[in-house]
């Protein structure tokens, strides 16, 4: 008799465990402090339509010498940091030509540069959360060991998760892999991927807007797996396209924590 009862008991336990896992994931998604930021530059955009805080971006356009790997003067760099802090959100550092490398000497040199730039940014903007665009990802893919060291210099991770094709399962796997890579670097630091309502400019569908149901899928998956996201765009028209009402609906249902800290208004001209 015991032999017949034992499998049934085990089956009951297995079923209970199987149902508990998705319930636990649902509770975590509901209680996690999900933050969504606006970093779009759409010429016809109106921030009042989204009503989420803007993030700040400092990159090579403001400091062109960094595109050649040349470090700026400390004072000039800190002045650029302060000038970029017009919004309430975090500061994203975007220096895409300074990456960790397979060559140990070059990688060590670039790690020192990235650590220094992060330290200077922190000194110029005390209390402001900072992180690097493309980290984890392009910055550390050739030297994960030094990536672990760089993780100590940031508060947030901003991997790139732009749309390159219509394969939703592939996009979801990319998201999960990026989040896993960030958790491996430092599980205590939030992961906010950069997303774009258009297809990446290095794909055959360059500049096309992502279908509204695909955009909703991306937002839902981000809410499932990440701690937030930054919505980015180039300076083109597109602020009245389908992605806007989809995002508004998502905001109303997900209630992200990154609502503006000041009254909503039409966006000022963006650099």
C-alpha positions in Angstrom: 0.0 0.0 0.0 2.8 2.4 0.9 4.3 1.8 -2.5 1.1 3.0 -4.2 0.7 6.0 -2.0 4.2 7.3 -2.2 4.2 8.1 -5.9 0.9 10.0 -5.5 2.3 12.0 -2.6 5.4 12.8 -4.7 3.2 13.8 -7.6 1.2 16.2 -5.4 4.4 17.8 -4.1 5.7 18.2 -7.6 2.5 19.8 -8.8 2.5 22.2 -5.8 6.1 23.1 -6.5 5.4 23.7 -10.3 2.5 26.0 -9.5 4.5 27.8 -6.8 7.3 28.8 -9.2 5.2 31.0 -11.6 3.3 32.4 -8.6 6.7 33.4 -7.0 7.8 35.0 -10.2 4.5 36.9 -10.5 4.9 38.2 -6.9 8.5 39.3 -7.6 7.4 41.1 -10.8 4.7 42.9 -8.8 6.9 43.9 -5.9 10.1 44.8 -7.8 10.8 48.5 -8.2 10.6 48.6 -12.0 11.8 51.9 -13.4 11.2 53.1 -17.0 13.0 56.1 -18.3 12.5 58.3 -21.4 15.6 59.1 -23.5 13.9 59.6 -26.9 14.7 62.5 -29.1 11.7 62.4 -31.4 11.1 65.8 -32.9 7.3 65.5 -32.5 7.4 63.9 -29.1 5.6 65.3 -26.1 6.8 64.1 -22.7 3.3 64.6 -21.3 2.1 61.6 -23.3 4.3 59.2 -21.5 4.7 61.0 -18.1 7.9 59.1 -17.1 11.2 60.7 -16.0 13.9 61.4 -18.4 17.4 59.9 -18.0 20.6 61.8 -18.8 23.1 60.8 -21.4 26.8 61.9 -21.7 28.6 60.7 -24.8 31.2 61.3 -27.5 29.3 64.1 -29.2 30.0 66.3 -26.1 33.5 64.8 -25.6 34.7 63.9 -29.1 38.3 63.1 -28.0 36.9 60.0 -26.3 36.0 58.5 -29.7 39.8 58.3 -30.3 40.5 56.9 -26.9 41.9 60.2 -25.7 41.1 61.2 -22.1 39.6 64.7 -21.6 40.8 67.2 -19.2 39.3 66.4 -15.8 37.7 69.8 -15.3 36.3 69.9 -18.8 34.9 66.4 -18.3 33.3 67.3 -15.0 31.8 70.4 -16.5 30.3 68.3 -19.2 28.8 65.9 -16.6 27.2 68.8 -14.8 25.8 70.2 -18.0 24.2 66.9 -18.9 22.2 66.6 -15.7 19.1 68.4 -16.8 16.7 65.5 -16.0 15.8 63.7 -12.8 16.9 60.2 -13.9 20.3 58.4 -13.8 23.3 59.4 -15.8 24.3 57.1 -18.6 27.9 57.3 -19.9 28.1 56.4 -23.6 31.7 56.1 -24.7 31.5 53.3 -27.3 35.2 53.4 -28.5 36.7 52.6 -25.1 36.1 48.9 -24.5 37.9 46.1 -22.6 40.0 44.1 -25.1 41.5 40.7 -25.7 44.9 42.3 -25.5 45.7 42.3 -21.8 47.7 45.6 -21.9 45.1 47.5 -23.9 42.3 46.1 -21.7 44.0 47.2 -18.5 44.5 50.7 -20.0 40.9 51.0 -21.0 39.7 49.6 -17.7 41.6 52.4 -15.9 40.1 55.0 -18.3 36.5 53.7 -17.7 37.0 53.6 -13.9 38.5 57.1 -14.0 35.6 58.5 -16.0 33.1 56.9 -13.7 34.9 58.3 -10.6 35.0 61.8 -12.1 31.3 61.5 -13.0 30.5 60.5 -9.4 32.5 63.4 -8.0 30.8 65.9 -10.4 27.3 64.5 -9.6 27.3 63.2 -6.1 24.2 61.1 -5.3 23.3 60.6 -8.9 23.2 56.9 -10.1 25.5 56.2 -13.0 26.2 53.4 -15.4 27.7 52.7 -18.9 25.7 52.1 -22.0 26.6 48.7 -23.4 27.6 47.2 -20.1 27.3 44.3 -19.9 27.8 43.7 -23.6 30.2 45.4 -26.0 32.2 46.9 -23.2 33.2 43.7 -21.5 32.6 40.8 -23.9 36.3 40.5 -24.7 37.5 40.6 -21.0 34.8 39.4 -18.6 37.3 39.3 -15.7 38.0 43.0 -15.9 34.3 43.5 -16.5 33.9 42.3 -12.9 36.2 45.1 -11.7 34.4 47.7 -13.8 31.1 46.7 -12.2 32.4 48.1 -8.9 32.4 51.6 -10.5 28.7 51.7 -11.5 25.3 51.7 -9.8 23.3 50.4 -12.8 23.7 48.2 -15.8 22.5 49.5 -19.2 22.9 46.7 -21.8 21.8 47.3 -25.4 18.7 45.4 -26.5 17.6 47.0 -29.7 15.4 45.2 -32.2 17.3 43.5 -35.1 14.6 41.1 -36.4 11.1 39.7 -35.8 12.3 36.7 -33.8 10.6 37.3 -30.5 12.0 34.2 -28.9 15.5 35.3 -29.8 14.8 38.7 -28.4 13.6 37.2 -25.2 16.7 35.0 -25.0 18.9 38.0 -25.5 17.2 39.8 -22.7 17.6 36.8 -20.3 21.2 36.4 -21.3 21.9 40.1 -20.7 20.2 40.0 -17.3 22.1 36.9 -16.3 25.4 38.5 -17.3 24.6 41.5 -15.2 23.6 39.4 -12.2 26.9 37.6 -12.5 28.8 40.8 -12.4 26.8 42.1 -9.4 23.5 40.7 -8.5 22.7 43.7 -6.3 22.7 46.3 -9.1 19.6 47.0 -11.2 19.6 46.1 -14.9 17.9 48.6 -17.3 18.3 47.6 -20.9 18.2 50.3 -23.7 15.3 49.7 -26.1 14.3 51.5 -29.2 10.8 51.6 -30.8 12.4 51.2 -34.2 14.6 48.5 -35.9 18.3 49.0 -35.5 20.0 51.0 -38.2 22.4 48.2 -39.1 19.6 45.9 -40.1 17.6 45.5 -43.4 14.6 47.2 -41.8 16.6 50.2 -40.7 14.4 52.8 -39.1 11.1 50.9 -39.4 8.9 51.2 -36.4 8.4 48.0 -34.4 4.8 46.6 -34.6 2.7 47.6 -31.6 2.2 44.0 -30.5 5.9 43.3 -30.7 6.7 46.5 -28.7 4.2 45.4 -26.1 5.9 42.0 -26.0 9.2 43.7 -25.3 7.8 45.8 -22.5 6.1 42.9 -20.9 9.3 40.8 -21.1 11.4 43.6 -19.6 8.9 43.8 -16.7 9.3 40.1 -16.2 13.1 39.8 -16.2 14.7 43.2 -15.8 14.6 46.1 -13.2 13.5 48.7 -15.8 14.4 50.1 -19.2 15.5 53.2 -21.0 13.6 54.0 -24.2 15.9 55.7 -26.7 15.6 57.1 -30.2 17.4 59.2 -32.8 16.4 62.7 -33.6 13.6 61.9 -36.1 9.8 62.2 -36.2 8.1 59.3 -34.4 6.7 60.7 -31.2 3.1 60.2 -32.3 3.5 56.6 -33.5 1.8 53.4 -32.2 4.5 52.7 -29.7 3.3 55.7 -27.6 -0.2 54.5 -26.6 1.2 51.0 -26.1 3.8 52.4 -23.7 1.1 54.4 -22.0 -1.0 51.4 -21.5 2.0 49.5 -20.1 2.8 52.3 -17.7 -0.8 52.4 -16.4 -0.8 48.6 -15.8 2.8 48.2 -14.6 3.0 51.5 -12.6 6.8 51.9 -13.0 8.4 53.9 -10.2 10.1 56.4 -12.5 7.4 59.0 -12.8 8.6 62.6 -13.2 9.7 64.4 -10.0 8.3 67.7 -11.4 5.1 68.6 -13.3 4.9 67.2 -16.8 5.6 69.5 -19.6 6.5 69.5 -23.2 10.1 68.4 -23.6 12.7 71.1 -24.0 15.0 70.9 -27.1 17.3 67.9 -26.7 21.0 67.8 -27.4 
